[in-house]
């Protein structure tokens, strides 16, 4: 499988941008002349060009920076049982009473 030549692809960023704006203009003209179906087609084609341009630009930026991916975030450890606030039957009854009061409003 051949490797992607990003130098060659990076030269396509500007023409793809121009093509995107041209498709927006053509879609506007199509709507003004009473052809909404064609306008939608031109908008979809222009959006595809914009997505392709953004993907190429992102690949180029990644190659220029060549940064390592960020390390995954670690979750904080659970608190020990002694550190947890004491919850007894009274606390759960108060919570249940608050919920019932909130629902009855």
Secondary structure, 3 states (H helix, E strand, C coil): CCCCCHHHHHCHHHHHHHHHHHHHHHHHHHHHCCCHHHHHHHHHHHHHHHHHHHHHHHHHHHHHHCCCCCCCCCCCCCCCCCCCCCCCHHHHHHHHHHHHHHHHC
